[in-house]
Amino acid sequence: MDFIRTDGRNKDFIENCRFLDIDLDRRVGKKIKRDKYKKYNQLDEIKEAIVVYENDKVVGGGAIRKYDEENIELKRVFVHTEYQGRGIGSKLVALLIEWAMELGYKRMILETGELLAESCAVYKKLGFDIIPNYAPYVNMPESLCMAKDLRGR
């Protein structure tokens, strides 16, 4: 398994995000109108991304994006369905946490949803705690926001 650092312009990262959107539409699209989230998931502002490969095949990816001077946001994390349950997502997020620490951020934040139980479990296992929804998710009750302090690690 190879975890390769790149950015939001990487064609494999972009394709992985397309698969993430397909998966989210399948899993929660009937309960949540996902269109309102599209403007918050643009890839052009992503300078730090990781693509996961197994034998040159893309199996997952994720990114971090500056939120403000102290906070960095975890974005677009997805491991292809047939590779889930193997610890790839946990390792991917751990590597993104390390990268955020290298960049000097004090806290990592993320937005997910209670309907995505597997993702929530991974984040909790890695030390993320539920926080009040931050902008732009404040008035989106289906959103669940989490944070991890990067200073005590």
N, CA and C atoms as a LAMMPS dump frame, in Angstrom:
ITEM: TIMESTEP
0
ITEM: NUMBER OF ATOMS
459
ITEM: BOX BOUNDS ff ff ff
-5.0000000000000000e+02 5.0000000000000000e+02
-5.0000000000000000e+02 5.0000000000000000e+02
-5.0000000000000000e+02 5.0000000000000000e+02
ITEM: ATOMS id mol type element x y z
1 1 1 N 0.856 -1.177 0
2 1 2 C 0 0 0
3 1 3 C 0.899 1.236 0
4 2 1 N 0.672 2.139 -0.933
5 2 2 C 1.452 3.369 -1.023
6 2 3 C 0.549 4.57 -0.761
7 3 1 N 0.991 5.468 0.107
8 3 2 C 0.275 6.689 0.453
9 3 3 C 1.11 7.849 -0.095
10 4 1 N 0.659 8.457 -1.182
11 4 2 C 1.444 9.45 -1.909
12 4 3 C 0.884 10.85 -1.696
13 5 1 N 1.753 11.758 -1.238
14 5 2 C 1.354 13.158 -1.066
15 5 3 C 1.241 13.841 -2.428
16 6 1 N 0.205 14.657 -2.559
17 6 2 C -0.041 15.386 -3.799
18 6 3 C -0.875 16.617 -3.465
19 7 1 N -1.674 17.084 -4.412
20 7 2 C -2.57 18.214 -4.164
21 7 3 C -3.905 17.985 -4.866
22 8 1 N -4.793 18.968 -4.764
23 8 2 C -6.148 18.832 -5.291
24 8 3 C -6.249 18.802 -6.803
25 9 1 N -5.155 19.024 -7.504
26 9 2 C -5.18 18.965 -8.979
27 9 3 C -4.825 17.583 -9.515
28 10 1 N -4.391 16.683 -8.624
29 10 2 C -3.986 15.344 -9.042
30 10 3 C -5.181 14.586 -9.623
31 11 1 N -5.02 14.036 -10.823
32 11 2 C -6.142 13.374 -11.514
33 11 3 C -6.677 12.177 -10.73
34 12 1 N -5.814 11.433 -10.052
35 12 2 C -6.276 10.29 -9.264
36 12 3 C -7.054 10.755 -8.033
37 13 1 N -6.614 11.846 -7.41
38 13 2 C -7.358 12.399 -6.276
39 13 3 C -8.731 12.882 -6.734
40 14 1 N -8.788 13.581 -7.851
41 14 2 C -10.059 14.081 -8.392
42 14 3 C -11.003 12.921 -8.677
43 15 1 N -10.48 11.865 -9.283
44 15 2 C -11.307 10.695 -9.59
45 15 3 C -11.802 10.023 -8.308
46 16 1 N -10.949 9.943 -7.281
47 16 2 C -11.367 9.361 -6.01
48 16 3 C -12.499 10.179 -5.391
49 17 1 N -12.435 11.501 -5.514
50 17 2 C -13.508 12.368 -5.005
51 17 3 C -14.815 12.122 -5.759
52 18 1 N -14.713 11.826 -7.048
53 18 2 C -15.914 11.498 -7.824
54 18 3 C -16.555 10.22 -7.276
55 19 1 N -15.729 9.229 -6.95
56 19 2 C -16.257 7.997 -6.361
57 19 3 C -16.85 8.254 -4.98
58 20 1 N -16.236 9.156 -4.21
59 20 2 C -16.799 9.547 -2.912
60 20 3 C -18.2 10.117 -3.088
61 21 1 N -18.368 11.014 -4.045
62 21 2 C -19.69 11.612 -4.265
63 21 3 C -20.725 10.571 -4.686
64 22 1 N -20.321 9.64 -5.519
65 22 2 C -21.231 8.553 -5.927
66 22 3 C -21.637 7.735 -4.698
67 23 1 N -20.661 7.413 -3.847
68 23 2 C -20.935 6.629 -2.644
69 23 3 C -21.861 7.392 -1.693
70 24 1 N -21.608 8.688 -1.514
71 24 2 C -22.462 9.491 -0.63
72 24 3 C -23.885 9.588 -1.184
73 25 1 N -24.015 9.76 -2.482
74 25 2 C -25.358 9.799 -3.087
75 25 3 C -26.095 8.49 -2.822
76 26 1 N -25.373 7.384 -2.94
77 26 2 C -25.985 6.065 -2.718
78 26 3 C -26.377 5.878 -1.254
79 27 1 N -25.518 6.321 -0.334
80 27 2 C -25.73 6.054 1.087
81 27 3 C -26.686 7.031 1.76
82 28 1 N -26.599 8.311 1.425
83 28 2 C -27.401 9.304 2.147
84 28 3 C -28.222 10.208 1.24
85 29 1 N -28.086 10.049 -0.061
86 29 2 C -28.743 10.943 -1.01
87 29 3 C -30.256 10.965 -0.922
88 30 1 N -30.855 9.878 -0.465
89 30 2 C -32.319 9.839 -0.347
90 30 3 C -32.805 10.596 0.885
91 31 1 N -31.911 10.783 1.877
92 31 2 C -32.303 11.44 3.119
93 31 3 C -31.818 12.877 3.206
94 32 1 N -30.742 13.196 2.492
95 32 2 C -30.134 14.527 2.585
96 32 3 C -29.98 15.097 1.181
97 33 1 N -30.373 16.344 1.01
98 33 2 C -30.147 17.039 -0.252
99 33 3 C -28.695 17.503 -0.271
100 34 1 N -27.86 16.752 -0.973
101 34 2 C -26.416 16.978 -0.946
102 34 3 C -25.949 18.154 -1.795
103 35 1 N -26.79 18.685 -2.657
104 35 2 C -26.372 19.789 -3.535
105 35 3 C -25.824 20.98 -2.753
106 36 1 N -26.383 21.242 -1.582
107 36 2 C -25.951 22.407 -0.811
108 36 3 C -24.512 22.275 -0.31
109 37 1 N -23.947 21.066 -0.346
110 37 2 C -22.581 20.838 0.126
111 37 3 C -21.538 21.024 -0.977
112 38 1 N -21.949 20.994 -2.238
113 38 2 C -20.985 21.014 -3.347
114 38 3 C -20.034 22.197 -3.287
115 39 1 N -20.549 23.371 -2.948
116 39 2 C -19.678 24.555 -2.935
117 39 3 C -18.615 24.493 -1.846
118 40 1 N -18.794 23.622 -0.854
119 40 2 C -17.816 23.49 0.226
120 40 3 C -16.799 22.377 -0.042
121 41 1 N -16.974 21.688 -1.156
122 41 2 C -16.102 20.557 -1.47
123 41 3 C -15.315 20.762 -2.764
124 42 1 N -15.082 22.016 -3.117
125 42 2 C -14.285 22.309 -4.3
126 42 3 C -12.83 21.926 -4.043
127 43 1 N -12.177 21.427 -5.071
128 43 2 C -10.822 20.912 -4.915
129 43 3 C -9.743 21.945 -5.216
130 44 1 N -10.133 23.093 -5.774
131 44 2 C -9.138 24.063 -6.21
132 44 3 C -8.358 24.696 -5.059
133 45 1 N -8.887 24.679 -3.852
134 45 2 C -8.181 25.259 -2.702
135 45 3 C -7.363 24.23 -1.939
136 46 1 N -7.355 22.995 -2.397
137 46 2 C -6.641 21.935 -1.679
138 46 3 C -5.196 21.877 -2.149
139 47 1 N -4.299 22.162 -1.212
140 47 2 C -2.858 22.129 -1.506
141 47 3 C -2.206 20.86 -0.975
142 48 1 N -2.879 20.162 -0.044
143 48 2 C -2.332 18.944 0.551
144 48 3 C -3.349 17.816 0.44
145 49 1 N -2.984 16.807 -0.324
146 49 2 C -3.849 15.631 -0.495
147 49 3 C -2.967 14.389 -0.497
148 50 1 N -3.568 13.277 -0.152
149 50 2 C -2.884 11.987 -0.222
150 50 3 C -3.763 11.045 -1.036
151 51 1 N -3.132 10.339 -1.976
152 51 2 C -3.811 9.298 -2.744
153 51 3 C -3.204 7.963 -2.32
154 52 1 N -4.079 6.98 -2.096
155 52 2 C -3.651 5.651 -1.658
156 52 3 C -3.712 4.704 -2.854
157 53 1 N -2.609 3.996 -3.067
158 53 2 C -2.507 3.05 -4.182
159 53 3 C -2.191 1.658 -3.66
160 54 1 N -2.758 0.66 -4.332
161 54 2 C -2.337 -0.724 -4.135
162 54 3 C -2.044 -1.271 -5.515
163 55 1 N -0.793 -1.648 -5.745
164 55 2 C -0.369 -2.127 -7.066
165 55 3 C -0.772 -1.161 -8.177
166 56 1 N -0.495 0.109 -7.978
167 56 2 C -0.772 1.186 -8.948
168 56 3 C -2.26 1.457 -9.167
169 57 1 N -3.131 0.831 -8.39
170 57 2 C -4.568 1.1 -8.478
171 57 3 C -4.966 2.032 -7.339
172 58 1 N -5.734 3.072 -7.66
173 58 2 C -6.206 3.993 -6.627
174 58 3 C -7.254 3.281 -5.778
175 59 1 N -7.033 3.277 -4.447
176 59 2 C -7.985 2.633 -3.547
177 59 3 C -8.566 3.619 -2.53
178 60 1 N -8.031 4.847 -2.504
179 60 2 C -8.555 5.832 -1.568
180 60 3 C -7.802 7.139 -1.645
181 61 1 N -8.254 8.08 -0.827
182 61 2 C -7.587 9.371 -0.778
183 61 3 C -8.261 10.285 0.234
184 62 1 N -7.617 11.399 0.492
185 62 2 C -8.153 12.394 1.408
186 62 3 C -7.272 13.628 1.369
187 63 1 N -7.729 14.68 2.033
188 63 2 C -7.001 15.941 1.961
189 63 3 C -7.199 16.752 3.231
190 64 1 N -6.375 17.784 3.345
191 64 2 C -6.531 18.794 4.382
192 64 3 C -6.527 20.151 3.689
193 65 1 N -7.258 21.092 4.275
194 65 2 C -7.353 22.435 3.7
195 65 3 C -7.377 23.456 4.833
196 66 1 N -6.603 24.512 4.677
197 66 2 C -6.558 25.569 5.677
198 66 3 C -7.963 26.109 5.921
199 67 1 N -8.35 26.19 7.198
200 67 2 C -9.625 26.801 7.581
201 67 3 C -9.37 28.214 8.101
202 68 1 N -8.405 28.321 9.015
203 68 2 C -7.939 29.623 9.492
204 68 3 C -6.503 29.417 9.986
205 69 1 N -5.943 30.383 10.669
206 69 2 C -4.529 30.297 11.057
207 69 3 C -4.221 29.135 12
208 70 1 N -5.178 28.72 12.814
209 70 2 C -4.936 27.642 13.781
210 70 3 C -5.574 26.309 13.394
211 71 1 N -6.613 26.349 12.552
212 71 2 C -7.393 25.152 12.233
213 71 3 C -7.214 24.732 10.785
214 72 1 N -7.084 23.435 10.605
215 72 2 C -7.055 22.857 9.27
216 72 3 C -8.209 21.868 9.183
217 73 1 N -8.842 21.811 8.036
218 73 2 C -10.039 20.984 7.87
219 73 3 C -9.715 19.719 7.088
220 74 1 N -10.168 18.595 7.604
221 74 2 C -10.054 17.308 6.917
222 74 3 C -11.14 17.256 5.853
223 75 1 N -10.766 16.925 4.611
224 75 2 C -11.708 16.968 3.498
225 75 3 C -11.603 15.718 2.631
226 76 1 N -12.71 15.325 2.062
227 76 2 C -12.804 14.377 0.951
228 76 3 C -12.116 13.04 1.199
229 77 1 N -12.257 12.519 2.414
230 77 2 C -11.665 11.222 2.758
231 77 3 C -12.58 10.114 2.246
232 78 1 N -11.989 9.207 1.471
233 78 2 C -12.769 8.084 0.948
234 78 3 C -11.856 6.92 0.605
235 79 1 N -12.259 5.73 1.049
236 79 2 C -11.607 4.481 0.666
237 79 3 C -12.654 3.67 -0.093
238 80 1 N -12.265 3.179 -1.257
239 80 2 C -13.196 2.41 -2.08
240 80 3 C -13.8 1.256 -1.288
241 81 1 N -15.053 1.001 -1.528
242 81 2 C -15.845 0.049 -0.746
243 81 3 C -15.145 -1.287 -0.549
244 82 1 N -14.58 -1.837 -1.61
245 82 2 C -13.967 -3.166 -1.498
246 82 3 C -12.688 -3.175 -0.667
247 83 1 N -12.179 -1.997 -0.31
248 83 2 C -10.97 -1.897 0.512
249 83 3 C -11.265 -1.422 1.933
250 84 1 N -12.512 -1.13 2.223
251 84 2 C -12.872 -0.664 3.565
252 84 3 C -12.755 -1.81 4.566
253 85 1 N -12.532 -1.448 5.828
254 85 2 C -12.414 -2.457 6.881
255 85 3 C -11.028 -3.039 7.016
256 86 1 N -10.055 -2.467 6.319
257 86 2 C -8.677 -2.976 6.36
258 86 3 C -7.714 -1.992 7.049
259 87 1 N -8.271 -0.927 7.653
260 87 2 C -7.427 0.039 8.349
261 87 3 C -6.826 1.112 7.461
262 88 1 N -7.172 1.105 6.186
263 88 2 C -6.611 2.071 5.242
264 88 3 C -7.077 3.485 5.585
265 89 1 N -8.346 3.64 5.895
266 89 2 C -8.877 4.956 6.234
267 89 3 C -8.231 5.516 7.491
268 90 1 N -8.035 4.677 8.487
269 90 2 C -7.389 5.123 9.726
270 90 3 C -5.965 5.571 9.46
271 91 1 N -5.228 4.799 8.674
272 91 2 C -3.844 5.174 8.362
273 91 3 C -3.818 6.461 7.544
274 92 1 N -4.723 6.58 6.585
275 92 2 C -4.806 7.781 5.754
276 92 3 C -5.04 9.021 6.61
277 93 1 N -6.011 8.969 7.502
278 93 2 C -6.312 10.117 8.361
279 93 3 C -5.135 10.399 9.293
280 94 1 N -4.494 9.357 9.818
281 94 2 C -3.333 9.552 10.687
282 94 3 C -2.21 10.275 9.935
283 95 1 N -1.999 9.924 8.673
284 95 2 C -0.97 10.591 7.869
285 95 3 C -1.349 12.044 7.587
286 96 1 N -2.623 12.31 7.378
287 96 2 C -3.078 13.69 7.175
288 96 3 C -2.921 14.508 8.463
289 97 1 N -3.149 13.874 9.609
290 97 2 C -2.924 14.536 10.903
291 97 3 C -1.441 14.895 11.042
292 98 1 N -0.565 13.946 10.722
293 98 2 C 0.883 14.214 10.786
294 98 3 C 1.264 15.398 9.9
295 99 1 N 0.722 15.437 8.692
296 99 2 C 1.019 16.504 7.748
297 99 3 C 0.558 17.847 8.312
298 100 1 N -0.641 17.863 8.884
299 100 2 C -1.17 19.097 9.479
300 100 3 C -0.264 19.579 10.613
301 101 1 N 0.257 18.647 11.384
302 101 2 C 1.169 19.009 12.475
303 101 3 C 2.471 19.57 11.915
304 102 1 N 2.986 18.955 10.846
305 102 2 C 4.191 19.472 10.186
306 102 3 C 3.98 20.929 9.745
307 103 1 N 2.768 21.229 9.307
308 103 2 C 2.446 22.58 8.83
309 103 3 C 2.192 23.56 9.97
310 104 1 N 2.144 23.049 11.214
311 104 2 C 2.024 23.914 12.379
312 104 3 C 0.611 24.228 12.838
313 105 1 N -0.372 23.485 12.354
314 105 2 C -1.747 23.731 12.79
315 105 3 C -1.952 23.181 14.196
316 106 1 N -2.847 23.833 14.938
317 106 2 C -3.11 23.451 16.33
318 106 3 C -4.302 22.503 16.468
319 107 1 N -5.211 22.535 15.489
320 107 2 C -6.42 21.721 15.596
321 107 3 C -6.874 21.309 14.207
322 108 1 N -7.397 20.078 14.115
323 108 2 C -8.005 19.609 12.876
324 108 3 C -9.503 19.511 13.103
325 109 1 N -10.269 20.039 12.154
326 109 2 C -11.725 19.982 12.218
327 109 3 C -12.241 19.217 11.003
328 110 1 N -13.462 18.725 11.122
329 110 2 C -14.074 18.022 10
330 110 3 C -15.579 18.082 10.12
331 111 1 N -16.221 17.875 8.989
332 111 2 C -17.685 17.766 8.93
333 111 3 C -18.007 16.421 8.327
334 112 1 N -18.91 15.706 8.977
335 112 2 C -19.403 14.43 8.488
336 112 3 C -20.891 14.395 8.816
337 113 1 N -21.461 13.225 8.923
338 113 2 C -22.86 13.101 9.292
339 113 3 C -23.086 11.848 10.114
340 114 1 N -24.07 11.886 10.98
341 114 2 C -24.367 10.718 11.818
342 114 3 C -24.726 9.499 10.986
343 115 1 N -25.253 9.729 9.77
344 115 2 C -25.605 8.608 8.895
345 115 3 C -24.366 7.848 8.417
346 116 1 N -23.203 8.451 8.532
347 116 2 C -21.956 7.819 8.107
348 116 3 C -21.251 7.222 9.324
349 117 1 N -21.867 6.215 9.892
350 117 2 C -21.422 5.632 11.168
351 117 3 C -19.989 5.118 11.114
352 118 1 N -19.599 4.486 9.994
353 118 2 C -18.247 3.942 9.896
354 118 3 C -17.218 5.06 9.977
355 119 1 N -17.481 6.156 9.271
356 119 2 C -16.553 7.297 9.295
357 119 3 C -16.462 7.875 10.702
358 120 1 N -17.597 8.047 11.34
359 120 2 C -17.613 8.591 12.704
360 120 3 C -16.791 7.713 13.645
361 121 1 N -16.897 6.402 13.482
362 121 2 C -16.147 5.476 14.337
363 121 3 C -14.64 5.636 14.13
364 122 1 N -14.215 5.783 12.879
365 122 2 C -12.789 5.984 12.589
366 122 3 C -12.3 7.268 13.244
367 123 1 N -13.063 8.345 13.079
368 123 2 C -12.638 9.634 13.637
369 123 3 C -12.574 9.586 15.163
370 124 1 N -13.552 8.963 15.796
371 124 2 C -13.532 8.851 17.259
372 124 3 C -12.341 8.021 17.723
373 125 1 N -12.051 6.949 17.007
374 125 2 C -10.908 6.091 17.344
375 125 3 C -9.593 6.871 17.271
376 126 1 N -9.532 7.847 16.36
377 126 2 C -8.319 8.643 16.178
378 126 3 C -8.284 9.886 17.074
379 127 1 N -9.261 10.015 17.975
380 127 2 C -9.216 11.088 18.964
381 127 3 C -10.017 12.334 18.636
382 128 1 N -10.878 12.269 17.648
383 128 2 C -11.744 13.406 17.341
384 128 3 C -12.947 13.398 18.285
385 129 1 N -13.356 14.589 18.696
386 129 2 C -14.531 14.756 19.545
387 129 3 C -15.569 15.597 18.815
388 130 1 N -16.831 15.353 19.117
389 130 2 C -17.916 16.136 18.528
390 130 3 C -17.857 17.555 19.084
391 131 1 N -18.02 18.52 18.19
392 131 2 C -18.022 19.942 18.556
393 131 3 C -19.277 20.585 17.961
394 132 1 N -19.614 21.797 18.416
395 132 2 C -20.715 22.511 17.754
396 132 3 C -20.366 22.724 16.279
397 133 1 N -21.366 22.686 15.434
398 133 2 C -21.12 22.877 14.014
399 133 3 C -20.476 24.23 13.76
400 134 1 N -19.431 24.225 12.961
401 134 2 C -18.733 25.449 12.593
402 134 3 C -19.239 25.916 11.218
403 135 1 N -18.972 27.185 10.898
404 135 2 C -19.388 27.729 9.599
405 135 3 C -18.645 26.971 8.5
406 136 1 N -19.314 26.589 7.469
407 136 2 C -20.64 26.958 6.995
408 136 3 C -21.744 25.971 7.369
409 137 1 N -21.473 25.069 8.318
410 137 2 C -22.408 23.983 8.639
411 137 3 C -23.321 24.283 9.824
412 138 1 N -23.288 25.506 10.345
413 138 2 C -24.019 25.875 11.56
414 138 3 C -25.505 25.548 11.463
415 139 1 N -26.135 25.873 10.369
416 139 2 C -27.577 25.656 10.217
417 139 3 C -27.909 24.407 9.41
418 140 1 N -27.05 23.409 9.49
419 140 2 C -27.274 22.144 8.784
420 140 3 C -27.35 21.032 9.829
421 141 1 N -28.548 20.738 10.324
422 141 2 C -28.679 19.763 11.42
423 141 3 C -28.223 18.35 11.048
424 142 1 N -28.172 18.016 9.768
425 142 2 C -27.712 16.686 9.363
426 142 3 C -26.181 16.578 9.409
427 143 1 N -25.507 17.719 9.559
428 143 2 C -24.05 17.73 9.668
429 143 3 C -23.619 17.441 11.1
430 144 1 N -22.503 16.759 11.206
431 144 2 C -21.883 16.476 12.494
432 144 3 C -20.434 16.941 12.38
433 145 1 N -20.035 17.874 13.233
434 145 2 C -18.677 18.396 13.193
435 145 3 C -17.858 17.824 14.342
436 146 1 N -16.58 17.615 14.061
437 146 2 C -15.668 17.028 15.033
438 146 3 C -14.345 17.787 14.984
439 147 1 N -13.554 17.646 16.049
440 147 2 C -12.24 18.296 16.092
441 147 3 C -11.271 17.433 16.886
442 148 1 N -9.996 17.637 16.577
443 148 2 C -8.913 16.966 17.302
444 148 3 C -7.833 18.008 17.572
445 149 1 N -7.436 18.091 18.838
446 149 2 C -6.344 18.979 19.232
447 149 3 C -5.04 18.345 18.761
448 150 1 N -4.25 19.074 17.999
449 150 2 C -3.007 18.539 17.459
450 150 3 C -1.803 18.85 18.344
451 151 1 N -1.989 19.638 19.38
452 151 2 C -0.872 20.041 20.228
453 151 3 C -0.493 18.971 21.233
454 152 1 N -1.463 18.156 21.653
455 152 2 C -1.199 17.184 22.705
456 152 3 C -0.818 15.817 22.182
457 153 1 N -0.509 15.737 20.93
458 153 2 C -0.24 14.438 20.321
459 153 3 C 1.21 14.111 20.349
